[in-house]
Amino acid sequence: MKLNAGIVTAKLAATKTFYTSILGFGVSFENEFYLLLHTPGKEAEISFLLPDHSSQQPLFHPAFTGQGMYLTIEVEDVDKVYAGLKKKGVEIKIDIRNEPWGDRHFAIQDPNGINIDIVTYTPQN
């Protein structure tokens, strides 16, 4: 089983630029109303769809409202990713921090208002 989160948004161009230039995602497929992106190692994909598109059933017409969603991206070296994003001028929404349960992470936000938690997990003994 595979999971592909899909977000309905009118901001396809800004979304593509953000995920490809900021996070290093690649484009798996793209047309005038749909964008499918993959993580740098192709382990996962995420899709974006224009709202109210005539090719889609009404269930998939309403646009995401920009609240109540987050993505977690697990990386090998969160400090390296953090430094790289700071260098690119990306706004950090939650500064890098260690959690009592072992996570070291920080958060950014995409053009659609989706919060992105970037984390390195540390196994607890």
N, C-alpha and C positions, 0 to 999 in steps of 0.2 A: 504494500500500500504506500502511495506517495501522497503528500499534501501540498497543494499550491494555493496560497492565500490570494484572493483577488480583490482589488479595490476599484470601485467605480469612481472615476474622477475626470474632470474636464482638463486637468493639468498634465496631460501626457508628455508634452515637450519638457516642461520643468522637471517632471518626475524622472524622465529618461536621463536628463543632464545630471540630476542629483545622484542617482544610483550608479551611473557609469563613471562620472568624473570624481565624485566624492568617495564612493564606496568600492569602486573597481568592478562593479557588476558588468556582465556582458549581455548583449541582446540575443535572445534565442529566436524570437519572432517579432515582427512588427508590421502593422498595416495602418490604415488611416483611423481605425477606431480601437485597436487592441495592441498592447505592448506586453511581451513576455520577457522577463529578465532572469538571469541566473547569477548565482554567487560566483566569485572568481574560480573556484574549483569545481563548479557545476554540481555541487552537492544538493542545492535547493533552488527553487524558482519562485517568483512572485509575479503576478499579472495585474495589469491595469486596463480598465475598459472605460470608454467614453459613456457618459450617462445618456439615457434616452435615445440610444442608437436603434435604428429601425431593424437591424439584423438580429436584435436580441429580444427575448421575451420580456414582458413588463416587470417581472420579478427582478430583472437585472438593470432596470432603468434608473432608479433613484441613486443620486450621488452620495458618497460617504460624506458625513457632516463634519469630520475633523476632530472628533472626540471619542474617547473610550476604546482606543486600540493602541497596541504596541507590538513591536517586533523585537525579538532578541537575536542578536548576531554574536555567536561564540567565536572568538579568535584565539590564536595561540599566545599572542603578546599584546595585551590590551594597552600597555604603556606605549608601545611603538605606534599602534593605531591612533591613540589619543594624541601623541605628539605630531603625527602626520596630519590629522584633521585640524589641530590648532594651527599648524603651519599654513594650511590651506584657507584659514580664516573661517572655518565652520563654527557656528554658534553652539557652544556646549550648554545644554539645558540643565544637566546635573554633572557637576565636576567629578573627576575620577576619585574613587573611594573604595575602601575595603569594608566588606560587610562581615558581621560576626559568624555567619554561616559559611564563609570562605570565598564568596564572589569578590572579584575586583572588577569594577565596571564604571561606566559613565553613560550619559544619554545625550542624544541629539534628536532633531525633529526633521522629517522630510517636508516637501512643499505642500503636502496634503494634510499636515497636522498629525501625522502618524509618529508617535514617539518610538525611538529606536534605542534600545539598551544594548550597549556593546560590552561584552563580558569575557573574562577569562575565569573559568571555574577552577577552584583549588580543592582537591579531594580532602575531606575531613577525616581525621584518624579516629 
